Amino acid sequence: MTLHFVNARLIDPEAQTDAPGTLTVEKCRIMARDTAPPDGAEVIDCAGKCLAPGLVDWGVQVGEPGARHKESFRSAGRAAAAGGVTTLIARPDTTPAIDTPEVLEFVRRRAAAETPVNIRHMATLTRAREGREMVELGFLLDACALAFTDGDRVVRDTRVLSRCLTYARGLGALVVGHPQDPGLSAGSAATSGKFASLRGLPGVSPMAERMGFDRDIGLVEMTGARYHADQITCARTLPALERAKANGFDVTAGVSIHHLTLNEFDVGDYRTFFKLTPPLRSEDDRLAVVQAVADGVIDVIASFHTPQDEESKRLPFEEAAPGAVGLQTLLPAAMRLYHADALSLPQLWRAMSLNPAQRLGLDCGRLAPGAPADLVLFDPDAPFILDRFTLRSKSRNTPFDGARMEGRVLGTWVAGQPIHAREDA
């Protein structure tokens, strides 16, 4: 099937342009831009709305295996399609953890059978995410693991982590770390300071992130490994990240959309939907991290979709499970940054599509001829009030429930095939 998109506002993260144009799709790939429609093509009038590469959401938790009641591949795929996410990078923090080729093959088959979007998988760095024994990195790479991470369980033993990084360096594998000092951050529910003290919440200093990052970068310098910091959320960590890049280390970093659009005051009424890992930071930290994304110091924006059931959240703030869903809210939340003139649409798509794809060795995230026809059509100005019960995830623990938002997905295509269309579009 040949598709020809006309009257589109093309958001090109590779060229960093936002301009009107046309796009032709044939045989699952983008064939041409700004040309006449081929004979027999289906013409799609975008009515001046934005057409961009589909989002590449790096660090999504899916409950299979072990927690299908929180999120299944089927529900995660539906939420991703409705949110304009065409490639989903799943975390390995399942039960059992994805630490063997057999478990990885199981989730790959399940994902392929249940979801309309592309799903790729990371594997754990240590067995059962216990930080004691390295997994078979080579076998897991052969089984198509994209990267290796223990998620928010920091490997405490520096000797074990250095061995993992050394082996990863030899294989060219990417290691994803969670910069946090585990001793300082244990038991915390908020960022330390006057606000946390007034609310009686156990806090963690932003220095815990800086200290964890400094340790990891020291080991990266020693081993020469490829390294990605999953979430950089504090201003104090940014100079260390800039130095690591200036020194030529193979280092990139990400941040969650929640840390870019919310701050510590949002937990003021003890709403557990705002309990995240790491906790929400000060407004000064938030602004510094937004600027770091604009400057290219932080490379990736992701949802860090973490579904939790109602029972896990209906607890006192300290006891509630951390995390928030974000597959379906990533795009409208990002529009807050666009409408605040903090980031342009090409800058946002560079961080939400192009950069994660390139870092993981994927060929999506572009509008260039030959790229996969994974696309999202959206209206950045369409206003709405978010009702969490309209989300397609099984779990609905979103901090944006009841919030006024702008930005609606009108259509999503994977390999040129439509997988989502708004009924009122």
N, C-alpha and C positions, 0 to 999 in steps of 0.2 A: 504494500500500500504506500502510495506517495502522498505526503501532506505538504501543503503550502500555506504557511502562516503569513497573513497580510495585516497591515495597519498595527504592527506590533511596536512596542517600545523595547528594544533589545538591550538587555543588561549583560554586558560582556566583561566578566571579571579578569580575563586574560589581557585584553586590550585596555581595561579600565575605562570603558565607554558606556554611555547611556544615551542611545539615539534611536530614532525611528528607523524601521527597516522591515524586510521580509526574510523568511527562513524556509528552506525547502528540505524536507526529510524524505529519504527513500532507503528501503532495505535496512531499517533499524538505525540508520546513521544520518547525521546532518550532511547534506550534499552541497548546498550552496546558500549564499546570502545575497539579498538584494538583486534577485533575478526575476524574470517573468515566470509565471506558473507553468510547469511542464504539462504536456497534454495528458488529460485524464486524472490530474491530481485533485485531491479533495482540498478545497480552499477553506481555511479557517480564519474568520475575521476576528482579530484580537481587540478591535474597537479601541485602540489606543492604550490598552493595558500592557503591563510589563511581562515580557517573555524572557526567561532566564534558565540557566542550567539547573536541574533538580538539585536539591540540597543533599550534601553528604554529611550525615549526622554520625559523628565519631564518639562512641562510648555509650551505646544504648544497652540498657539491661532488659533482657527478655527472660521470662520465668521458666522457659523450657531448657533443660529438665528441672523438675523439683518444685516449681512454684507457678504452675499454669493458672492457678486461681488469681494470681496478680497480673499476669500478662502472658499471652500465648503468641506464637509466631503469627497466627491468623489475625489476632486483634492488633498486634504491633504493626503488621503490614497495612491494615486498614487505616490506622491512625497516621502512619507515615504517608500514605497516599493522599489522605485528606490534608496533610500539612505541607505537601510539596516536597517531601523527602523521598528521593528516588534511590538512594543508596544508604543502607543502614549498617553501621559497623558495630557488631554486638560484642558486649563484654563477656568475659569467661566466668563471672562470679555466679555460677549456677550450682545446683545440687544434684549430682556431683559436679565439681568444677571441670571445666574443659581443659584437662591436663594430659590427655592421651589422644593418639590419633583416632581411636575407636569412638570416644565421646565426640570429638570434633566431626567425624564423619556422620554420626547420628544427627547432630544439630544441623549440619549442612543439608542433609536429605530432608529433614523436617521443614527447614526454612524454604527450600526450593519447592516443596510440595504445597505449602500453605500460604505463601505470600506473593503478591504481585510486584513488589519492589525488589531491588537487588539487596541481598543480605550477605555480608562477609563477616568473618569471625576472627576475633583475637583468642589466643590461648594464654593459660597462666604461665607465669615465670617459674614458680616453684610448685611442687606437688601439693594439691589440695589447698593452695594459697597459704601454706603454713610457714613459709620462709625458711625451711630447713634443707630441702633437697631440690636441686634443679630438675626441671622436666627435660624430656628428650627433644631439645630444640630442633634438631635436624629432621627427625621424623615428623614433627608437627608442621614444620615448614613444607615438607613434602606433601603433607595432607592439606595444604593451602591455608595455614594460619597466617594472618596478615601481620600480626605484631604480638608481643608478649607482655603481659601485665598481671599483677596480683590485685589490681584495682585499688581500693582504699585501704587494703591491708599492706602496710609498709613492711618491706623486708628489713627486720631489725638487725640481723647479723650482717655486718659489713663484709666479712669474708665471703659469705654465701653470695651476696649481691655482686661482689667484684668478680667471682667466678662466672656468674650468669652473664655479666657484661662482657667478659673476655670471650666466652664461647659465642655469644651473640655477635661480637665483632668479627670473629672468624667466619661466621655464616652470613654476614651482611644483614642480620635480623634487626628489626627495630624494637627497642624496649621502651615501654610506656611507664613512667613513674608517677607516683602521687606524692608531691613534695610536702611532707609534713613530718615533724618530729613526733614519733608515736608516744613518747613519754609525756611531753607537754600537752598533746592534744587529747589524751585519753580522758574520757568522761565529760568532755566539753559539749556545750549546747549552744554557745554564742561566742562572739568575739569579745575578748576581755576589754574592760573599760568601764567608764561611769555608767553607761546605759545598762550593761549586763549586771553590774552591781546593784543598781536601783531595781532591776527586775528580779534579782535573786537567782540569776542563772549562772551555772558554772561556765567560766569563759576560758578561751585559749588565746594567747598572744599571737598577733600576726608574725612574730619572730619564729614561731614554730614552723611556718611555711618556709621562711627564709633559711632557717637552719637545715631543714630537710632538703631544700634545693641545693644549698652549698655542699652538703655531703654527696648528693648524687652527681653534681658537676665535678667534684673532686675525683670520683671514681670514673666518670666519663673521660676526664683528662688522663687518668692513669691507663685506661683500657682502650680508648679510641672508639668506643661503641657509639652506635646511632641511638639517640635518646630523645624522647618527647615527654615533656611535663604535662600531665593531663589538665591541671587547673592551676593557673597563676592568678591569685585574687588580691594580692597586697602590693602597695606601692614599694615597700621595702625590698621586695624580691626582684623588682624590675631592673635595678642597676646590675645585679648579679647575672640576670638573663642577658642583658646587653653585652656585658663583658664576655660571657661564654660565647656569644655569637661573634663578637669582634676578634676573639682569640682563635676563630676558625673551627670550633668544635661543631660536630654534626648534631645540633640541638635545635628543637622547635618547642613551642608551648601553645597550650590552649586555655580556654576559659569558658565557663558556662554562661548561657544567656541570662540566667537568673542573677548571677553576680554582676552582670553588666547593666541590669535594669532595676534591681532592688538593692536595698541596703539594710543595715542592722535595725533601723527603726521600724521596719515592717513586721518584726516579731513582737512589737510592743504589746499586743493584746493576746500574746501566747498562742497564736494560731499555729498549729503544728505543721500545716502545709508549708510554712516558711522555714522549717527546720531542715537544713541542708548540710552536706559534708563537702568541703569545709563550710563553716557557718557564714552567713551573710556579713559583709564587712561594712566599714564606715563609708560615708559619702565621699570623703577624700580618696579612699582607696578605690571606690567604684569609678570616680572620674579619672584617676590615674590609669586604671586598667583600660578604660574606654579609649583614652589617648594612645595607650600602647598598641591597641588594635589598629587605630588609625595610622600610626607610624610604622606598622609592620613588625614591631617587637614581639607582640603576641600574634601567632599565625592562624589560629583556629578558633572558631566559635562553635559550640555544640550545645545540645539540649541537656546532656547527661540524664536522659530519661531514666528515672528510677521509680517504678510503680510500687506502691504500698497499699495494702487493703485497708478498709475502714478501721478494723480492729487494731492495726499497727499504728494508726494515727490518732485514734480517740483515746489518748493517754495524756498524762501530764507532760509538759513540754520536754522535760529532761528525759523521760522514759520513752517518748514516741520515737518511732523509726525515722531516720533521716531520709531525705530524697523527695523529688517531685517529678511528675510526668512532664514531658516537654515536646514529644514528637509533633503534636498538632499545634502547639503554641510557639514553636521556635520562630516561625516566620512573622506572625503578628507581633511578638515581643521584640523582634529585631527592628520592626518598623518604628518602635518608640525611639530608637537611636537615630533612625533616618529623619523622623519628623522633628527631632530635637536638634538637627543639623550637626550631630556628633559624628556620623559616618554616612557616606554616600552609599547608594545601592551597589555600585561596582565594588566598593570597599567591603561591604557586607558580604557580597557573593564571593569575593576573593577568600574571605575567612570561613564562609559556611559551605563552600563548594569546591573551588579550585585548589586552595591550599591543602585541605585534608586529602583530596584525591591524589595530588602530586606527592604528598609525603608518604602515602600508602602505596604508591606505584600503580594507581588506577588511571584509566584514560578518560574518565568522565570529568564533569565540572567545567566544560568549555562549550563555546558556541562555534568553534572552528569547524570547517568542512572535514569530515572523517571522524569526528567525535561521536560517541553514542548519542542517540536522540532521546536523552533523558531530560525532560523539560518541565518547567512549571510556569503556568500563566496565572498572574495574580494582580489584584488591584491594591496598591499600597495605601490608598486613601479611604477605602470602604470602612465605615465605622460599625462597631457592634459591641455589645456587652457579653462577655464570655460567661456561658453557663456550663459548668463542669459536667453536667449530666448529658450534654450533647457531644462530649468527647468520645472517640471510638475506642480508646483504650479500655481494658477491663477495669483498671484502677483509675481513679479520677482525682488524685491528690495534686492539684495544681494550685500554686499560690496566686494565680490570676483569676480565680473564681470571682465573678461579679465585677471584674475590672473593665473599664472602658478601654477598648483597643481599636486599632486600625490595621487593615491589611487582611484581605481574604484571598484564599486560593480558589481560582476559578477552574483550573484544569491541571491534571498531572499526566505525563506520558513517560513510559519506560520502554526503551528500544522502539520508539515510534508508536507504541500501542497505548491507547487511552486507558488509564486505570482509575481515574477520578474526575468527576465533573460536577460542579455545583448545579443543582436543579434550577436555581433562579439566575444562573449566569447568562 
